[in-house]
Amino acid sequence: MESIRSDADRGRLAAQSLWQLGLDAGEIDDPLTPGFARAALAELEHLQKRTPGVLREVLEGAQMSAEQLNVESFHGLIEVVQNADDLRASEVRVAVRKTGGQSVLLVAHNGERVELRHVVAMTLAFVSTKRDDPRAKGRFGIGLKSLGRLGERLTVHCAPYHFTIAGNQVSAASAKRSIVGFYDAASTETLLELQLRPGFEFEDFATWFSGIGSESMLFLDTVRSLRLEGPGQKRAVAYHRLIKVSAETVKLPGHAEPCSRTTLREPRTGRTWERYEIDKRVPSRLSRRYKATAKTTPIAIAIPGQSNDSGQIYAGLPLGVTTHT
């Protein structure tokens, strides 16, 4: 009869399984207890230190490549928002704070909890939990790595997991206290804490954040609120929010698929959009490389209720490509 193992024993074994067999090794029964999390993080750190030299160089090369895939300095935040949407978050809160003379970027969201398999995927470039999810929007295995243009050390808090990622190395971190009005340590929220590089200019970041607008969330599934706070401030420097006014199923001429029509409104300005979405059947001859292909794929357009909005092309969030009529 198999002896009953402690959470710490199970955590160590789970970390070994993920490290040796990969994320496809099978389901990890993560009880989300402090004992399991602490032991698993310690084992991962131990296993990484024992990585042979040539494989360590491969991991370092993957890390450098992932960090350089985006030329826009602030694109890493786009990836964070898309990851939060994949985790069914409804809001993403962003702040820049000073800690011991160092500027720190904080990002909090209320999406699904971090589990051990997420720790591995967040630490190593090009390792992803999303390859089998055809609807996931975040970049597969490089999303958080694009934050490397802004800072080098990323600490993640989502109880019971508290860990720091430096390059492609993970280590346990101390738990974070609650930040009034921003992050509740007693909840299941996730907090990302990035030590920013010298030269980061909050004014440039705030201008960029303000410019993405509430319309940036038109094609996200669940995120409907983006908020930015500045250094030494608790009020929002920029706040984007959409609310769903109505939703119904309609029939479009020339299309057999049912269409979902949703009206979205920005409360601050009263601007509105009519979003039309269908699930289009994917031709059998087409498939996606390195990612699952569903039988259908969502295709949507949003028609603004105001005439001065410019057209944009989206893949979850805007791609920075404008269209003209």
Backbone torsions as a table, in degrees:
resi	resn	phi	psi	omega
1	MET	NA	129.3	-177.1
2	GLU	-67.3	131.1	179.9
3	SER	-68.9	152.2	179.2
4	ILE	-78.5	123.7	-178.1
5	ARG	-92.6	152.0	174.9
6	SER	-76.5	165.6	176.7
7	ASP	-60.0	-36.4	179.1
8	ALA	-63.7	-43.9	177.3
9	ASP	-61.5	-43.5	-179.6
10	ARG	-65.3	-37.1	178.5
11	GLY	-64.2	-44.0	178.2
12	ARG	-62.8	-44.6	180.0
13	LEU	-64.5	-38.4	179.0
14	ALA	-64.8	-42.2	178.3
15	ALA	-63.1	-42.2	178.3
16	GLN	-62.4	-41.7	-179.6
17	SER	-63.0	-46.0	179.6
18	LEU	-64.2	-41.5	-176.7
19	TRP	-69.6	-39.1	-175.5
20	GLN	-86.2	-32.6	-173.5
21	LEU	-111.7	-12.7	179.3
22	GLY	89.3	174.3	-176.9
23	LEU	-69.8	-16.3	178.9
24	ASP	-89.6	8.6	-176.6
25	ALA	-66.4	-18.9	-177.7
26	GLY	134.9	172.0	-178.3
27	GLU	-67.5	133.0	173.8
28	ILE	-97.9	123.0	177.9
29	ASP	-81.2	91.9	-177.4
30	ASP	-93.4	109.7	-178.3
31	PRO	-77.4	-7.0	179.6
32	LEU	57.2	47.2	175.7
33	THR	-110.8	153.6	179.3
34	PRO	-58.2	-39.9	-179.4
35	GLY	-62.0	-46.0	178.7
36	PHE	-62.0	-48.0	-175.6
37	ALA	-63.9	-46.1	-178.9
38	ARG	-61.8	-45.0	-178.6
39	ALA	-67.1	-40.5	-179.7
40	ALA	-64.9	-43.0	179.0
41	LEU	-64.5	-42.5	178.7
42	ALA	-62.6	-39.7	179.6
43	GLU	-68.3	-40.9	177.8
44	LEU	-61.2	-44.0	178.9
45	GLU	-60.9	-42.8	179.1
46	HIS	-63.2	-44.5	-179.0
47	LEU	-65.4	-38.4	179.4
48	GLN	-64.2	-39.7	-179.7
49	LYS	-64.6	-23.3	-179.7
50	ARG	-92.6	5.4	179.7
51	THR	-63.3	128.5	179.3
52	PRO	-58.0	153.5	-173.3
53	GLY	-53.3	-48.8	-176.0
54	VAL	-67.6	-37.0	177.7
55	LEU	-69.0	-33.5	176.4
56	ARG	-63.1	-39.2	178.2
57	GLU	-66.4	-36.2	176.2
58	VAL	-62.0	-45.8	179.9
59	LEU	-63.3	-40.3	178.8
60	GLU	-66.1	-38.8	177.4
61	GLY	-64.4	-40.5	177.7
62	ALA	-63.8	-39.8	178.2
63	GLN	-60.5	-47.5	-179.1
64	MET	-64.3	-41.1	179.7
65	SER	-63.5	-44.0	-178.5
66	ALA	-63.4	-39.5	-178.4
67	GLU	-65.4	-26.5	-173.9
68	GLN	-99.0	6.5	-176.9
69	LEU	-73.9	-17.9	177.9
70	ASN	-119.3	132.5	-178.6
71	VAL	-90.1	-19.1	180.0
72	GLU	-79.5	126.8	-172.9
73	SER	-58.1	-38.8	-172.3
74	PHE	-97.7	9.7	-175.8
75	HIS	-63.2	-25.0	-179.8
76	GLY	-56.6	-33.5	179.1
77	LEU	-68.0	-34.0	174.9
78	ILE	-58.1	-43.5	179.5
79	GLU	-63.9	-39.2	178.7
80	VAL	-62.8	-43.0	179.9
81	VAL	-63.8	-42.7	179.4
82	GLN	-66.0	-38.5	175.8
83	ASN	-63.1	-40.5	178.2
84	ALA	-62.8	-38.4	178.4
85	ASP	-66.6	-40.3	175.7
86	ASP	-60.6	-27.4	179.9
87	LEU	-94.5	13.8	173.6
88	ARG	67.8	29.5	175.4
89	ALA	-72.9	151.4	175.7
90	SER	-104.0	-20.4	179.5
91	GLU	-145.0	149.7	175.7
92	VAL	-127.7	124.6	-179.1
93	ARG	-111.8	134.0	-176.2
94	VAL	-126.5	139.8	177.8
95	ALA	-148.9	153.0	172.0
96	VAL	-118.7	124.2	-177.7
97	ARG	-127.6	157.8	174.3
98	LYS	-100.0	127.1	178.2
99	THR	-132.0	109.9	-179.5
100	GLY	58.8	37.6	179.5
101	GLY	82.5	-3.4	-179.0
102	GLN	-107.5	136.7	176.4
103	SER	-80.8	135.7	-177.5
104	VAL	-128.4	132.7	174.3
105	LEU	-93.5	124.8	178.1
106	LEU	-111.6	134.6	175.3
107	VAL	-133.5	123.5	179.7
108	ALA	-123.1	142.4	174.5
109	HIS	-145.6	161.9	-175.6
110	ASN	-108.2	35.3	178.9
111	GLY	-82.4	-169.6	-178.0
112	GLU	-62.6	156.6	-172.1
113	ARG	-72.8	154.2	172.9
114	VAL	-74.2	134.0	174.7
115	GLU	-119.7	173.7	-174.8
116	LEU	-58.8	-40.5	-179.0
117	ARG	-63.5	-31.3	176.5
118	HIS	-67.5	-35.8	179.7
119	VAL	-58.5	-46.0	179.9
120	VAL	-63.7	-45.5	-178.1
121	ALA	-66.1	-35.0	178.8
122	MET	-73.1	-26.5	-175.8
123	THR	-82.7	-41.9	-171.9
124	LEU	-104.1	129.5	178.3
125	ALA	-64.3	141.0	175.8
126	PHE	68.6	13.2	170.3
127	VAL	-104.8	127.6	-171.4
128	SER	-138.0	146.7	172.3
129	THR	-91.4	3.0	-168.4
130	LYS	-108.2	1.6	-174.0
131	ARG	-63.0	-27.5	-178.9
132	ASP	-94.5	4.8	-179.9
133	ASP	-109.4	100.7	-176.0
134	PRO	-68.1	-15.2	-177.7
135	ARG	-98.0	-6.6	-178.9
136	ALA	-65.6	142.6	-174.6
137	LYS	-104.4	-28.7	-175.7
138	GLY	-63.2	157.0	178.0
139	ARG	-66.5	136.6	-168.1
140	PHE	-85.5	94.4	176.3
141	GLY	95.1	-0.5	-179.4
142	ILE	-130.0	-3.7	-172.9
143	GLY	-52.4	-59.9	-178.2
144	LEU	-68.7	-24.7	-179.9
145	LYS	-65.5	-24.8	178.4
146	SER	-69.5	-11.2	172.5
147	LEU	-70.2	-12.2	-179.6
148	GLY	-60.9	-19.6	175.7
149	ARG	-71.6	-21.2	-178.1
150	LEU	-100.4	-33.7	-176.9
151	GLY	-161.9	167.2	-173.4
152	GLU	-104.6	-34.5	-175.4
153	ARG	-111.0	120.5	-179.9
154	LEU	-114.6	124.0	176.2
155	THR	-111.0	133.4	-176.1
156	VAL	-115.1	132.2	177.4
157	HIS	-124.7	119.7	171.9
158	CYS	-158.5	94.8	-171.7
159	ALA	-50.1	132.6	11.4
160	PRO	-93.2	9.9	-177.1
161	TYR	-93.2	127.1	175.1
162	HIS	-138.7	112.9	-173.7
163	PHE	-151.4	155.6	179.0
164	THR	-114.4	137.0	175.5
165	ILE	-112.9	119.2	175.8
166	ALA	-121.8	108.6	-171.5
167	GLY	67.2	-118.0	176.8
168	ASN	-117.1	27.1	179.4
169	GLN	-113.0	136.8	-179.6
170	VAL	-114.0	143.8	175.9
171	SER	-148.3	154.6	-179.7
172	ALA	-67.9	149.1	178.7
173	ALA	-129.2	161.9	176.4
174	SER	-74.2	149.9	178.2
175	ALA	-64.0	150.7	-179.9
176	LYS	-96.4	138.3	174.9
177	ARG	-75.2	159.7	178.0
178	SER	-61.6	147.8	173.4
179	ILE	-114.4	111.3	-172.4
180	VAL	-53.4	126.2	177.7
181	GLY	77.5	1.2	-177.0
182	PHE	-129.5	-46.3	-176.0
183	TYR	-145.4	129.6	179.7
184	ASP	-106.5	106.7	-176.6
185	ALA	-65.3	-21.2	-179.4
186	ALA	-84.7	-4.9	-178.6
187	SER	-94.2	-173.8	175.7
188	THR	-99.3	16.9	178.9
189	GLU	-66.7	160.8	176.4
190	THR	-110.5	134.7	176.0
191	LEU	-122.0	126.9	173.1
192	LEU	-105.4	134.2	-176.5
193	GLU	-128.2	108.4	-174.4
194	LEU	-111.9	121.5	174.0
195	GLN	-74.5	116.4	-173.3
196	LEU	-79.5	148.7	177.9
197	ARG	-72.4	154.6	173.2
198	PRO	-58.7	143.7	-179.7
199	GLY	98.7	-7.4	176.9
200	PHE	-64.3	128.4	-179.2
201	GLU	-111.0	113.3	-178.0
202	PHE	-62.4	-36.7	-177.9
203	GLU	-60.4	-41.6	178.2
204	ASP	-65.2	-41.6	179.9
205	PHE	-64.6	-43.0	-179.6
206	ALA	-64.4	-38.4	177.4
207	THR	-62.8	-44.0	178.3
208	TRP	-63.5	-46.1	-178.1
209	PHE	-61.8	-43.8	179.5
210	SER	-62.4	-34.8	-175.3
211	GLY	-73.3	-18.5	-177.9
212	ILE	-73.0	-25.6	171.9
213	GLY	68.6	164.5	177.2
214	SER	-65.5	-26.1	-179.7
215	GLU	-64.5	-15.8	177.8
216	SER	-63.5	-19.3	-177.4
217	MET	-98.5	6.5	-173.7
218	LEU	-57.6	-34.7	-174.5
219	PHE	-112.1	13.2	171.6
220	LEU	-79.9	156.5	-176.4
221	ASP	-81.2	-41.5	-172.1
222	THR	-131.6	-29.8	-177.9
223	VAL	-69.5	123.4	-178.6
224	ARG	-129.6	6.9	-178.4
225	SER	-147.0	128.6	175.2
226	LEU	-128.5	125.6	-175.9
227	ARG	-133.3	137.4	178.6
228	LEU	-121.8	129.7	173.5
229	GLU	-113.3	145.2	-178.2
230	GLY	-94.7	172.8	178.7
231	PRO	-58.8	129.9	178.0
232	GLY	71.0	12.6	-177.4
233	GLN	-123.6	145.9	174.5
234	LYS	-111.2	-6.5	176.1
235	ARG	-90.9	159.0	-177.7
236	ALA	-77.2	129.2	171.6
237	VAL	-78.7	-36.2	176.1
238	ALA	-144.1	139.5	-177.1
239	TYR	-143.4	115.6	178.7
240	HIS	-111.2	133.0	-177.2
241	ARG	-150.5	139.9	173.7
242	LEU	-124.2	144.4	171.9
243	ILE	-124.8	147.8	178.7
244	LYS	-86.4	119.3	-179.2
245	VAL	-85.4	-43.7	-179.0
246	SER	-158.5	161.3	177.0
247	ALA	-150.7	138.0	179.1
248	GLU	-156.1	163.9	176.6
249	THR	-102.4	129.0	-177.8
250	VAL	-127.1	166.5	177.7
251	LYS	-108.8	124.8	178.8
252	LEU	-95.7	135.1	177.8
253	PRO	-58.7	132.2	176.8
254	GLY	84.4	2.4	-179.4
255	HIS	-127.3	129.5	179.5
256	ALA	-79.4	-25.4	-176.0
257	GLU	-73.5	140.1	172.8
258	PRO	-65.3	147.2	-176.4
259	CYS	-118.1	132.8	175.9
260	SER	-93.3	121.7	178.2
261	ARG	-109.8	121.8	-177.6
262	THR	-124.1	132.5	175.0
263	THR	-99.6	124.5	-179.5
264	LEU	-117.9	143.1	-177.7
265	ARG	-135.1	142.4	173.0
266	GLU	-91.8	112.0	-173.8
267	PRO	-60.3	-36.4	-173.7
268	ARG	-65.6	-39.2	-175.4
269	THR	-110.4	-17.3	-176.0
270	GLY	82.8	2.2	177.5
271	ARG	-62.5	145.7	-178.0
272	THR	-132.7	159.4	175.4
273	TRP	-142.4	142.5	171.2
274	GLU	-103.4	114.3	-179.0
275	ARG	-102.1	126.8	178.7
276	TYR	-112.9	128.7	-176.5
277	GLU	-138.5	134.4	174.1
278	ILE	-126.7	157.9	171.1
279	ASP	-100.4	105.3	-176.4
280	LYS	-89.6	132.5	179.6
281	ARG	-66.3	132.7	-179.7
282	VAL	-83.0	126.1	177.3
283	PRO	-55.4	141.3	-174.7
284	SER	-62.6	-23.7	-178.2
285	ARG	-79.1	-9.9	-177.0
286	LEU	-104.2	141.4	175.2
287	SER	-151.5	158.8	179.9
288	ARG	-96.1	143.3	179.1
289	ARG	-84.1	133.7	174.5
290	TYR	64.3	20.5	178.1
291	LYS	-155.5	148.3	-178.7
292	ALA	-62.8	144.2	176.1
293	THR	-113.3	122.8	178.9
294	ALA	-82.6	167.8	176.9
295	LYS	-69.8	-26.4	176.9
296	THR	-131.0	161.0	176.3
297	THR	-135.1	139.8	-179.7
298	PRO	-75.1	135.9	174.2
299	ILE	-129.0	130.3	-174.9
300	ALA	-143.3	154.4	170.3
301	ILE	-132.8	153.8	176.4
302	ALA	-126.1	126.0	-179.0
303	ILE	-103.4	119.5	-178.5
304	PRO	-72.7	148.9	176.7
305	GLY	-85.7	1.9	179.3
306	GLN	-124.1	146.5	-169.9
307	SER	-84.0	-11.7	-174.4
308	ASN	-95.8	7.3	178.0
309	ASP	-81.5	136.1	176.1
310	SER	-87.4	153.9	179.3
311	GLY	-80.9	148.0	177.4
312	GLN	-140.3	156.6	175.3
313	ILE	-103.1	133.8	-175.2
314	TYR	-119.7	151.2	162.5
315	ALA	-133.8	76.9	-169.0
316	GLY	85.5	-68.5	173.6
317	LEU	-113.1	164.6	-176.9
318	PRO	-58.8	142.5	178.5
319	LEU	-92.8	-1.3	-178.3
320	GLY	81.2	14.3	179.5
321	VAL	-110.0	117.8	180.0
322	THR	-92.7	153.5	177.2
323	THR	-120.6	159.6	-178.2
324	HIS	-131.2	141.7	178.2
325	THR	-103.6	NA	NA
